[in-house]
Structures are given as structure tokens and as C-alpha cells.
């Protein structure tokens, strides 16, 4: 989950807007969750779909600073 610190670093350098930092963190958390579940499934042999991983509705945020 160290990768979730990247949006904080970018925000501290004013390279991104706070809203984009929040959205970025949510995306990174979902990626980590997805990969963790994939690893667990391959270890147990279970490939059932886990409904706890549902994409959240993220606002449409521009990644470019004006």
C-alpha cells in the first residue's frame, strides 16, 4: 500500500489538485485490493467473483493543472 502515498507526494509539490489526489488514492487502493484477491484466489484455487470489489463512482477529474 506504499503506492497510495504517491498522490500525497504529488499533492505536496502542488503537482495535482486535492480532488485528483483523492481519486488517485481510491484507484490505487482498488488495484491493490484486486491484486491481493487475485493472489489469494490462485493460492486457494478459488476463482469465484468476489462482489466486495466493485468500482466506485469516481468523479471526472482533469489531470492537467491550469
C-alpha positions as CSV (number, residue, x, y, z in Angstrom):
1,X,0.0,0.0,0.0
2,X,3.0,2.3,-0.1
3,X,2.0,3.3,-3.6
4,X,-1.0,5.1,-2.1
5,X,1.5,7.7,-0.8
6,X,2.3,8.8,-4.3
7,X,-0.8,11.1,-4.6
8,X,0.2,12.7,-1.3
9,X,3.7,13.4,-2.6
10,X,2.3,14.9,-5.8
11,X,-0.1,17.0,-3.8
12,X,2.7,18.3,-1.5
13,X,4.5,19.5,-4.6
14,X,1.3,21.0,-5.9
15,X,1.6,18.8,-9.0
16,X,-2.0,17.7,-8.7
17,X,-5.3,19.0,-7.2
18,X,-6.6,17.6,-3.9
19,X,-9.6,16.1,-5.7
20,X,-7.3,14.2,-8.1
21,X,-5.3,13.0,-5.2
22,X,-8.4,11.6,-3.5
23,X,-9.5,9.9,-6.7
24,X,-6.0,8.6,-7.4
25,X,-5.8,7.0,-3.9
26,X,-9.1,5.3,-4.4
27,X,-8.0,3.9,-7.7
28,X,-4.7,2.7,-6.2
29,X,-6.5,1.1,-3.2
30,X,-8.8,-0.8,-5.6
31,X,-5.9,-2.0,-7.7
32,X,-4.1,-3.3,-4.5
33,X,-7.3,-5.0,-3.4
34,X,-7.9,-6.6,-6.8
35,X,-4.3,-7.9,-6.9
36,X,-4.4,-9.1,-3.3
37,X,-7.7,-11.0,-4.0
38,X,-6.2,-12.5,-7.2
39,X,-3.2,-13.8,-5.3
40,X,-5.4,-15.3,-2.6
41,X,-7.6,-17.0,-5.2
42,X,-4.7,-18.5,-7.1
43,X,-3.3,-19.9,-3.8
44,X,-6.6,-21.4,-2.8
45,X,-7.7,-22.4,-6.3
46,X,-10.9,-20.5,-6.0
47,X,-11.7,-18.3,-8.9
48,X,-15.1,-17.1,-7.8
49,X,-16.0,-13.5,-8.4
50,X,-15.8,-11.5,-5.1
51,X,-18.6,-8.9,-5.1
52,X,-16.7,-6.9,-2.5
53,X,-14.7,-5.5,-5.4
54,X,-17.0,-3.1,-7.1
55,X,-15.6,0.0,-8.9
56,X,-16.6,3.2,-7.0
57,X,-18.1,6.0,-8.9
58,X,-15.3,8.4,-9.3
59,X,-15.9,12.0,-10.4
60,X,-14.5,13.0,-13.8
61,X,-11.3,15.0,-12.8
62,X,-8.9,16.6,-15.2
63,X,-5.3,15.6,-14.6
64,X,-3.8,18.8,-16.0
65,X,-3.2,21.8,-13.9
66,X,-4.4,25.1,-15.4
